Amino acid sequence: MSLAIGQPRRIIGLAARLRASAAARRIAANTSWLLGDRLVRLVLAFVVGAWVARATGDLIGYLNADDFFCRIDAAQLIATAATANPGAAAISGSVAIVAARDPSKLRRAYPASPFAQCMLRFGHMPPHPGSYTRAAAFDRIGGFDPTIRTGADFEWMLRFFIRERLAAVPIPETLVTLRDGGITNDGFGSRRRINAEALASLRRAGIASSAPLIWSKYLAKAAQLVVRPRGWPAPLPVRWTP
């Protein structure tokens, strides 16, 4: 009798453990990407921080792996503008956004000018692939926040303009060709995420804004679809294409 009672108990206990194990596996499968995503961002933040610490130039900028300077004199234009504007903490050049598979096919312009600090309230910032910051200012601002998944560059710009009250000088030329796509431009979901992160960053910085206000920036971006970037393609003597 004891065997007949004990055996179902063992079977029931084993089944419960199996169910718990299966549930744990489902939970792990559904949440492990969060740990992986955070780990990747922490590693990237460390690598970028180490790279900035080792940088020896007077101006520091980021150029994504699939983007490129569209003119061979880009560095010279940045250096000339920095020399002519010693009070500016950064130099901003315009960006041309092109098709990922065909860099000769223009999607839209992303101009560095006009820009005013009030535009940050709408989630708009100067194009970071065309922005180069003085090393001393970089030391004051610090690196990207690794806890922000896609909008760390916007939060960094808030620290630049709002917390440190620094100034950037735009130059008229288009410096960078940026291939369309990536996690910040991958459909409605990515735009919703980056806008939510922008709103959270604005609130942490003490700037009043709202989701409708941030989404309204796409009205201005619509105009970028019909306006050609200045000096793009670059004149043949200085043009560079992959």
N, C-alpha and C positions, 0 to 999 in steps of 0.2 A: 504493500500500500504506500509505504514511504517513497518507494521508487516511482510509483505511478504519479504521486503528487510532486515529487522533486523534479522529475523530468520536464513536465510542462512549465514549471517555474524557470528552469534553466533555459528552455526554448524561448519563453516570453522575455526573459532577461537578455538573451542573445539578440532577439528580434529588436528589442528596444535600443540596444547598443548599435545594431546595424542601422536603424532608422536615424539615430543621433549622428552616426558616422556619415551617412549619406547627406543629412542636413548640413553637417559641418563642411563636407566637400562642396555642396552647392553654395554655401556662404563664401567659402574660400574662392570658388570659381567666379563668383559675382563681385567680390571685393578685392581680389588680389591685384587687379589692375590699378587700384588706388595707390597701393603701396609701391607698385612698379613705377607709376607715373610720378609719384612724389620723389622716389629715389632718383629717377632720371633727371628731374628738375634740380634736385640738390647737387647731383654730380655736375650738371651743366653750369649751375651757379658757381660751383667751386672752380671749374675749369676756366670760366670767363673771368672770375675774380683773380685767379692765378695769372691769367694772360695779361690782364690790366696791370697787375703788380709788376710784371716783367717788361711791360711796354716802356720803350725809351724815348718815344717821340713826344713832341710838345702838344700834339692833338691826337685824341683817341676816338675811334668810331667802330661801328660794327657793320660788316658786310656779310649778308647771308651766303651760304655755300652756293646757292643756285642763282645769285644775283651778281652783277658785275658793273664796274665803271664803264660807261658808254663812250668815254673819251679819254685819250691817253694823257691829257694835260689836267685831269681832275685834281690830282694831288697839288699841282702847281696853283690852280685856281683857289683851292682851299687855303694854302699857305699864304697866297697873296692877300686874300680877304682877311685872314687872321692878323697879318702884319699891318694892314691898313686900318684895322679896328681893334686896337689893343685893349679896349675896355669891354669887348665882347667875350663872354665865356665859351661861346660855341659859334660855329659857322654852319648854316643850313643850306644845302643844295636841293634842287627839285629832283623828283623821281618820275620815270616813265614806267607804268605798269603794262606788261606785255603778256601775250599768250604763252603758257608754259612750254609748249612744244615749238613755238615759232616766235622768237624774240623780235622779229621784224614786224609783227602784227600788234599794233597798239590797242590796249584795252581802255586805259584812261590815264590822265595826267594827275600827278600828285605834287602840286607846286609848294615850294617852301614859303612863298609870299602870295597874297597877304596872310599874315598871322598876327593875332593879338591874344593876350592871356585870357581874355573873356571867352575865347573859343574853347578853352579847356573844359569849361562848364558843359559843353556839348559833346565832350569826348573826343574832340579834335586836337591834334598835335602836329608839329612839324614832322615831315617824313624822316623817321629815324635812320633808314639806310643812307640818307644823304647828309646826316648831321654828325659833326665832328667837334668834340668838346676838349677844351684845354685840360691837360693832365692835372693841374692844380685844382680845377673845379671838380674833376672826377673824384679826386681824393676827398673833397668836401661832401659830395653827394653820396658816394658809396656805390655799390653794385646793384644788380637787379634783385628784387625780392623773390626768392625761390618758392614761396608759398603761393604765388600767383601763377596760374597755369598758362594763360595766353596774353594777358595784358600787362606784363611786367614793365614793358617799355613805356607805356602810358604812365604808370605809377612813378617811374623814374623821372619822366618829364615833369610831373607834378612837383617832385622834390626840387628839380632844377629851377623851375619858374616860381613856385609858390613858397616853398620852405627857404630856399637859399636866395631867392629874389635875383636870379642871374638873368642875363640877356643873351639872346642869340641874334646874329646878323645873317639875313638871307642873301644869297648870291643868285643872280638871275639864271645862270646856266643850269641845265639838267645834267646831273652828274652820274646818276645811277639808273640802270635798267633792272627792274624787278619783275621776276616771273610770277604770274598770277597763281594763286592757290595757297597751299599751306594750311596750318591749323586755324589761322585767323580769318581765312577767306574760303572755308570749306562748307558753304551752304548756310542755311538759316540757323542751324543749331550752333555753329561756331560763332556767328554774329551775335546771337542771343547771349552766349557765354561771355564773349569779350565785352559786350555792353554792360552786362551785370557786374563784371569785374571792374570796369571803368567807374560805374556808379559807386561801388563799394570803396574804391580808391579815393574818389572825390569826397565822399562823406568822411573818410578817415582824415583827409587833409583839411576838413572844415569848410568845404566849398558846397554851397547849396546847388543841387541839381535834381533831376528826376529821370525816370526811364523814358517818358515821352520826349523830353528835351534831348536826351542822348540819341534816341532813334531818329530825331529830326535832322541829324547831321547828314543822313543819306540824301536829303534834298540837295545839299551842297555838293555831295559826291556825284549826284546825277549830272550836274553841270560839268564835272571833270570828264564826262564821257564825250563831250562835244568840243572841249577846248584842247587844242594840241599843246603838248609840253614845249616850253620855250627852248629853242636850240636842239631839238630832237627830231630826226637823227642829227648827230653832231656834224659839223662841216667835215668833208672828206679828209683834209689834212690831219685832223685830230680824232677822227672816228675810230672806235674799236668795237668789234663784234666777235662773238665766240666762233 
